Amino acid sequence: MSQQDGFASGLLLGSLIGGVVGGVLGAVITSRLDAKLTDEENEGLTGGENDSQTGAKRRQMRASVNENVEIEATRRSLEDKIAQLNATIDDVRKQLGNVNSNSSVENE
């Protein structure tokens, strides 16, 4: 019985410690990678200048252009899917119309 009691408390304690250690480690690694990527982007975008506002504006403009392209592609894809659905709905209506008209003729 003592092993079962120790197992539950050990599992709980291990989960708690693992969560804390994993969270701290993830935060540290993410902050270092983010800082490194930000520095590389600023160097590449500003041409070696240390003007962070210019780099941020260029990064924002590049993201805006990419977003617009993605939005346009998504819009066209959705329009195509809507057209396909409308065509399918029309086909089903025709089929159901034929079935309904045949069954009404048979009933009379």
Buried (B, 14 or more C-beta within 10 A) or exposed (E): EEEEEEEEEEEEEEEEEEEEEEEEEEEEEEEEEEEEEBEEBBEEBBEEEEEEEBBBEBBEEEEEEEEEEEEEEEEEEEEEEEEEEEEEEEEEEEEEEEEEEEEEEEEE
